[in-house]
Amino acid sequence: MSLVKNWDERLASGPAQPQVSKRTITAWSLWDWGSAAWNAVVTTFVFSTWITSKAFVPTELADAYDTSLVARDQVDSIIATHSTWLSWGSAAAGIAIALLAPILGSRADAGGRRKLWLGINTGVVIVLMAMIFFVVPDQDNLSRNVVFGIVLLGLGNIFFELASVNYNSMLNQITTKENRGRISGIGWGAGYLGGIVLLFVLLVGFINPDVGWFGVTGENSLNIRAALLLSAVWFAVFAIPVFLAVPEKPAEATHKPLGVKGSYQKVIRDVKHLWHNDRQVLRFLFASAIFRDGLAGAFAFGGIIAQGTFGFTASTVIVFAIVANVISGIATIASGFLEDKIGAKRIIVFSLAGMVISALAIFFLHDAGTIWFWIFGSILCIFVGPIQSASRATVSRMATPNTEGELFGLYAMTGRVVSFLAPAMFGLLVAIFGRQYWGILGLALVLALGLALTLPLQFDRERGAQDEVPAQADH
C-alpha cells in the first residue's frame, strides 16, 4: 500500500466520511488537554528547571552563593554540568524516537492497534511522571538523583512522542477534509489552555505557598514532587475519554506481522517511493522539520532570553510563560477555523513570517527595555500554535486511510534528525559575538530557513476537489 496519496488523488479522495459527534471530538481533544502535564510541567516550566537548579547543589555552596565568589563559581559549574547531562539525555531520547517512531507507527496502522499503543505509551508516560516523586535532592546522592531524574525525563520523552504518533494519526478518523484544520486547532489549543489551568492549580496548591495543600511544604522539594505527582493524575484522568469515544481503526485485511528488520525495510521502501513518486511530501517533511526546530528553540530559549537579556526575574518569566500559553492557545483554536477556509500553507507561511519579524524586533530592541520583549514576545506567541496545528493537519491530509501512523512516524523522525539546528545556531552566534542577545538572531535564521523551504511547496490543493460534497461532521 502506498504511504501517501499523490497530489491528484488528494483532489478527489473517494467517498465522504461518516459524521463525527461533538462527544468524539471533545474526547480526542481532552488527550491534548491532559498532555500539558508532560509538555508544560515536566519538560518546560517545572521539572526541567528544578532538576538543573540549586536544589541539586550541596547546601553549603547554595547558601553561600550570594556572598562568596568561589561558591558562586562552583554552583554555576555544577548547574552547567547538570544542564549538560540534561541535554545529553534529551539527545539520546531524540535518537531513540527517530529510530522507533516510523516503524511503530506503521505496525500500529497495519495491525489495527492504534488505540492499544496509544494506551500503552500514555500509561508508561504517566508511570514515569509519578516516579519523578522519588527524585529527591538528597545531599548524599545529589548527582545520582539528577541522573535518575534525567533518565525518567528521557524515557518519558520517548514514550510521549510515540504516543503522539498514534494520537495524531486519529485525526483523520474524527474529521472530514472540510473541518480537519479547525479540529486540529481545537486539540492543539486545548493543550495550551490545559497547561495554563494545570500550572495555575500547581502554583496555588503546591509551589507558591509556604504550606500548600495537604500540608505540603518545600522541605526536600516535596512541593515540586507533589506537583508532579498530581500532574500524573491529571494526565491519566484526561487521557481516558479518547479510549472510550474514538473507535479503533480496523486492521488491514491483508496485514502480515513484520519483524523489526522487515519494519525498517518497509520504511526504507516508503521513503524511496516518496522520492520517486511524491517528493513534495518529502520536501514538506524536511521543511517542517526545520521550522518545527525553530519553534522548539523559541520555547527552549525564550525564558533564558527574557531573564538574561531583558532582566526578567524568575517569577516574571513564569508570568510571561502563562500569558504566552494563553495567547498561543486562543490563536491556535482561531487559526484552525481560518485554515479550513484559506488552506494550511497560507497559515504556515504567514505565521513563520510573523515569527521572523517578531524575533528580529526583539533582537534589535534588546537594550530598549522589558516592555518590548512583552510586546514582541507576545506577538511571536500568536504564531507558534497555528504553525504546529496546521502542520499536523497537513500530514493527516497527505496520508492514505491506513498509513496515518506511518507518515506521522516519519514526521516525528525528520523532526528529531535536525533537532540540533536551533540550539547550535543559538550557541554559535552567542559564542562568536559574546552576547546572549545574538542568539535571538540565530533562532530567527532557523525560522527564516524553514519559511524559505516552505514557500515553493504546493500543498494547499489537498483541501479537496471543489465538486466533491463531503459529509458534514457535527462540531
C-alpha positions in Angstrom: 0.0 0.0 0.0 1.3 3.5 -0.9 2.3 5.6 2.0 0.6 8.8 0.7 -1.9 9.8 -1.9 -0.4 11.6 -4.8 -1.4 15.2 -5.4 -4.1 14.3 -8.0 -5.6 11.7 -5.7 -5.8 14.1 -2.9 -8.1 16.3 -5.0 -10.7 13.5 -5.2 -10.0 11.1 -2.4 -13.0 8.8 -2.5 -16.2 8.6 -0.6 -17.3 11.0 2.1 -16.5 10.2 5.7 -19.3 9.5 8.2 -20.4 12.1 10.6 -18.5 12.5 13.8 -20.1 13.7 17.0 -19.1 16.5 19.3 -18.6 13.9 22.0 -15.9 12.1 20.0 -14.1 15.3 19.0 -14.2 16.5 22.7 -12.8 13.2 23.9 -10.0 13.3 21.4 -9.1 16.9 22.3 -9.0 16.1 26.0 -5.9 14.0 25.5 -4.2 17.1 24.2 -5.5 19.0 27.3 -4.2 16.3 29.6 -0.8 16.1 27.8 0.0 19.6 29.1 1.0 17.8 32.3 4.0 16.5 30.4 4.7 19.4 28.0 4.2 22.3 30.3 5.0 20.9 33.7 7.7 18.3 33.1 9.6 19.4 30.1 9.3 23.2 30.2 8.4 25.1 33.4 8.7 22.9 36.5 10.7 19.7 36.4 13.4 20.6 33.8 14.2 23.9 35.6 14.1 22.3 39.0 16.5 19.4 38.1 19.0 22.0 36.9 18.6 24.4 39.8 20.4 25.0 43.1 18.1 22.4 44.7 20.6 19.8 43.5 23.7 21.7 44.6 25.3 21.0 48.0 23.6 23.1 50.7 26.7 24.8 51.9 27.5 26.1 48.4 23.9 27.1 47.7 23.7 29.0 50.9 26.9 30.9 50.1 26.0 31.6 46.6 25.2 35.3 47.1 28.1 36.0 49.5 31.1 34.1 48.0 32.5 34.4 44.5 34.2 31.0 45.0 30.8 29.4 45.9 29.1 31.1 43.0 31.6 29.7 40.6 31.3 26.2 42.0 27.5 26.4 42.0 27.4 27.7 38.4 29.8 24.9 37.4 27.6 22.2 39.0 24.4 23.6 37.4 26.2 23.8 34.0 27.2 20.1 34.4 23.7 19.1 35.2 22.3 21.1 32.3 24.8 19.3 30.0 23.6 15.9 31.3 20.1 17.0 30.6 21.0 17.9 27.0 22.7 14.5 26.6 19.6 12.8 27.9 17.4 14.7 25.5 19.7 14.0 22.6 19.7 10.3 23.4 15.9 10.3 23.6 15.7 12.1 20.3 17.8 9.4 18.6 15.6 6.7 20.0 12.5 8.5 18.8 13.9 8.9 15.3 14.6 5.1 15.2 11.4 3.9 16.7 8.6 6.3 15.6 8.3 5.3 11.9 8.3 1.5 12.4 5.9 1.6 15.4 3.5 3.9 13.7 3.5 1.6 10.6 2.9 -1.5 12.7 0.0 0.1 14.6 -1.6 1.2 11.3 -1.4 -2.3 9.8 -2.5 -4.2 12.9 -5.4 -2.1 13.8 -3.9 -1.4 17.2 -3.6 2.4 17.2 -5.6 2.9 20.3 -3.9 0.0 22.1 -0.5 1.5 21.5 -1.7 5.0 22.4 -2.9 3.5 25.7 0.4 1.6 26.4 2.6 4.6 25.6 0.4 7.0 27.5 0.4 4.7 30.5 4.2 4.4 30.5 4.5 8.2 30.5 2.1 8.6 33.4 4.0 6.0 35.4 7.3 7.8 34.7 5.8 11.1 35.8 4.7 9.5 39.0 8.2 8.1 39.6 9.6 11.6 39.5 8.2 11.9 43.0 11.1 9.7 44.1 13.7 12.1 42.7 14.8 13.6 46.0 17.5 16.3 46.4 19.3 14.0 49.0 22.5 15.7 50.0 24.4 12.4 50.0 23.2 11.4 46.5 22.7 14.6 44.5 24.4 13.5 41.3 22.8 10.1 41.3 19.4 11.6 41.7 19.9 14.1 39.0 20.9 11.2 36.6 17.8 9.3 37.8 15.6 12.3 37.0 17.1 12.8 33.6 16.7 9.1 32.8 13.0 9.4 33.7 12.7 12.5 31.6 14.4 10.9 28.6 12.3 7.8 28.7 9.2 9.9 29.1 10.1 11.9 26.0 10.4 8.7 24.0 7.1 7.2 25.1 5.3 10.6 24.8 6.4 11.1 21.3 5.4 7.5 20.4 2.0 8.1 22.0 1.7 11.3 20.0 2.3 9.4 16.7 -0.8 7.3 17.4 -2.8 10.2 18.8 -2.1 12.4 15.8 -3.0 9.5 13.5 -6.5 9.5 14.8 -7.2 13.0 13.4 -8.4 11.5 10.1 -10.8 9.2 11.9 -12.7 12.2 13.5 -12.6 14.8 10.8 -13.5 15.5 7.2 -11.4 17.4 4.7 -13.6 20.4 5.4 -13.0 20.6 9.2 -9.6 19.0 9.7 -7.8 22.3 10.3 -10.2 23.5 12.9 -10.4 20.2 14.8 -6.6 20.0 14.9 -6.5 23.6 16.1 -9.0 22.9 18.8 -6.9 20.0 20.1 -3.6 21.8 20.0 -5.2 24.9 21.6 -6.7 22.7 24.3 -3.1 21.6 25.1 -2.0 25.2 25.7 -5.1 26.1 27.7 -4.8 22.9 29.7 -1.3 23.8 30.6 -2.4 27.1 32.0 -5.1 25.6 34.1 -2.7 23.0 35.5 0.1 25.4 36.1 -2.2 27.7 38.0 -3.5 24.8 40.1 0.1 23.7 40.9 1.2 27.3 41.7 -1.7 27.9 44.1 -1.8 24.4 45.6 1.9 23.5 46.0 4.6 25.6 44.5 3.8 29.2 45.7 2.6 28.9 49.3 4.9 28.0 52.3 2.4 25.4 53.3 0.4 24.0 50.4 -2.5 21.6 50.1 -2.4 18.5 52.3 0.3 20.3 54.5 2.9 20.0 51.7 6.0 22.2 52.3 9.2 22.9 50.4 11.3 20.6 52.5 13.2 18.2 50.3 11.4 19.9 47.4 8.2 18.0 48.4 6.1 20.8 46.9 7.7 20.2 43.5 7.5 16.4 43.7 3.8 16.6 44.8 3.0 18.9 41.9 4.5 16.3 39.5 2.5 13.5 41.2 -0.7 15.5 40.7 0.3 16.1 37.1 0.5 12.4 36.5 -3.0 12.0 37.9 -4.2 14.9 35.7 -2.9 13.3 32.5 -4.4 9.9 33.5 -7.8 11.4 34.1 -8.0 13.4 30.8 -6.5 10.6 28.7 -9.4 8.2 29.5 -12.1 9.8 27.2 -10.2 9.2 23.9 -10.3 5.4 24.6 -14.0 5.4 25.3 -15.2 7.6 22.5 -12.9 7.2 19.5 -13.3 3.8 17.7 -10.3 1.6 17.0 -9.1 1.6 13.4 -9.7 -1.8 11.8 -6.8 -3.9 10.9 -5.8 -4.3 7.3 -7.4 -7.4 5.7 -4.0 -8.3 4.2 -2.0 -7.5 7.3 1.0 -9.7 7.9 3.1 -9.1 11.0 6.5 -7.7 10.3 9.6 -8.2 12.4 11.9 -5.3 13.3 14.1 -5.9 10.2 11.0 -6.0 8.0 9.6 -2.9 9.5 12.8 -0.9 8.8 12.9 -2.3 5.3 9.3 -1.1 4.7 10.2 2.4 6.0 13.1 2.5 3.6 10.9 1.3 0.7 8.3 4.0 1.6 11.0 6.8 1.6 12.2 5.6 -1.8 8.6 5.6 -3.0 8.2 9.2 -1.9 11.4 10.2 -3.5 10.4 8.7 -6.9 6.7 9.5 -6.8 5.9 12.4 -4.4 8.9 14.5 -3.5 6.5 17.3 -2.4 5.8 15.2 0.7 9.5 14.7 1.5 10.1 18.4 0.9 7.3 19.2 3.3 8.7 16.8 6.0 12.1 18.4 5.6 10.8 22.0 5.7 8.6 21.3 8.6 11.4 19.7 10.5 13.4 22.9 10.1 10.7 25.3 11.2 9.5 23.0 14.0 13.0 23.0 15.4 12.9 26.8 15.2 9.6 26.7 17.2 11.2 24.4 19.8 14.2 26.7 20.1 11.9 29.7 20.7 10.3 28.0 23.6 13.5 26.5 24.9 15.4 29.8 24.9 12.6 32.3 25.4 12.8 32.3 29.1 16.6 32.4 29.0 16.5 35.5 26.8 13.9 37.1 28.9 15.9 36.6 32.1 19.5 37.0 30.7 19.0 39.8 28.1 15.9 41.7 29.3 16.4 41.3 33.0 13.2 39.5 33.9 13.1 37.9 37.4 12.3 34.2 37.7 8.7 34.9 38.8 8.2 37.3 35.9 9.4 34.7 33.5 6.7 32.3 34.8 4.1 35.1 34.4 5.2 35.7 30.9 5.1 31.9 30.2 1.5 31.7 31.4 0.5 34.8 29.3 2.3 33.2 26.3 0.4 30.0 26.6 -2.9 31.7 26.8 -2.2 33.7 23.7 -1.0 30.6 21.8 -4.0 28.6 22.8 -6.5 31.2 21.7 -4.7 31.9 18.5 -4.3 28.2 17.7 -8.1 27.5 18.0 -9.0 30.5 15.9 -6.4 29.7 13.2 -7.9 26.2 12.8 -11.2 27.7 11.6 -9.3 30.0 9.3 -7.2 27.2 7.9 -10.2 25.3 6.6 -11.1 28.4 4.6 -7.7 29.6 3.2 -5.5 26.5 3.4 -2.7 25.3 5.6 0.1 26.8 3.5 -1.1 30.3 4.0 -1.3 29.8 7.7 2.2 28.4 8.0 3.8 31.0 5.7 2.1 33.9 7.3 2.9 32.6 10.8 6.5 31.9 10.1 6.9 35.4 8.6 5.3 36.9 11.7 7.7 34.9 14.0 10.7 36.0 12.0 9.7 39.7 12.1 8.9 39.5 15.9 12.2 37.8 16.6 14.1 40.4 14.7 12.3 43.2 16.6 13.3 41.5 19.9 16.9 41.3 18.6 17.2 45.0 17.6 15.3 46.2 20.7 17.3 44.1 23.1 18.5 47.1 25.1 15.4 49.3 24.9 13.6 47.9 27.9 11.5 44.9 29.1 8.3 46.4 27.6 9.5 45.5 24.1 10.0 41.8 25.0 6.5 41.8 26.4 5.1 43.3 23.2 7.0 41.4 20.5 7.4 38.2 22.6 3.6 38.1 22.9 3.1 38.8 19.2 5.5 36.0 18.4 3.5 33.6 20.6 0.4 34.3 18.4 2.0 32.3 15.6 3.5 29.3 17.3 0.4 27.2 17.8 -1.1 27.8 14.4 2.1 26.5 12.7 2.0 23.4 14.8 -1.6 22.7 14.3 -1.6 23.4 10.5 1.4 21.1 10.1 -0.3 18.3 11.9 -3.4 18.7 9.8 -1.3 18.8 6.6 0.3 15.5 7.4 -3.1 13.9 8.1 -4.4 15.1 4.7 -1.4 13.7 2.9 -1.8 10.2 4.4 -3.9 7.4 2.9 -6.6 6.0 5.2 -4.4 3.2 6.6 -1.0 4.9 6.8 -1.5 7.9 9.1 0.6 6.4 11.9 3.4 5.6 9.4 3.5 9.1 8.0 3.3 10.7 11.4 6.2 8.4 12.4 8.3 9.8 9.6 7.1 13.3 10.7 8.4 12.6 14.2 11.7 11.1 12.8 12.5 14.0 10.5 11.9 16.5 13.3 14.4 14.7 15.5 17.0 14.4 12.8 17.5 18.2 12.7 16.7 18.9 16.4 20.3 20.1 16.9 19.9 23.1 14.5 18.2 25.8 16.6 20.4 25.1 19.7 23.5 25.1 17.6 22.7 28.4 15.8 21.8 30.0 19.1 25.0 28.8 20.8 27.2 29.6 17.7 26.2 33.2 17.4 26.4 33.8 21.2 29.9 32.3 21.1 31.0 34.4 18.1 29.7 37.7 19.4 30.0 37.1 23.1 26.5 38.5 24.0 23.4 36.4 24.6 21.0 38.5 22.5 22.8 37.4 19.3 21.3 34.0 19.9 17.9 35.6 19.0 19.2 36.2 15.5 20.3 32.5 15.3 16.7 31.4 16.1 15.3 33.9 13.5 17.7 32.5 10.9 16.4 28.9 11.5 12.8 30.1 11.2 13.6 32.0 8.0 15.2 28.9 6.5 12.0 27.0 7.3 10.0 29.7 5.7 12.2 29.7 2.6 11.8 25.9 2.2 8.0 26.1 2.6 7.3 28.9 0.1 7.9 26.7 -3.1 5.7 23.9 -1.8 2.3 23.2 -3.2 0.0 21.6 -0.6 -3.0 23.9 -0.4 -4.7 21.7 -3.0 -5.1 18.8 -0.6 -8.2 20.6 0.8 -10.2 18.5 -1.8 -12.0 18.9 -5.1 -14.5 21.7 -5.3 -17.1 19.5 -6.8 -16.9 16.9 -4.0 -19.6 17.1 -1.4 -18.2 15.7 1.8 -20.2 14.7 4.9 -20.5 17.5 7.5 -19.3 16.5 10.9 -21.3 17.6 13.9 -19.0 20.0 15.6 
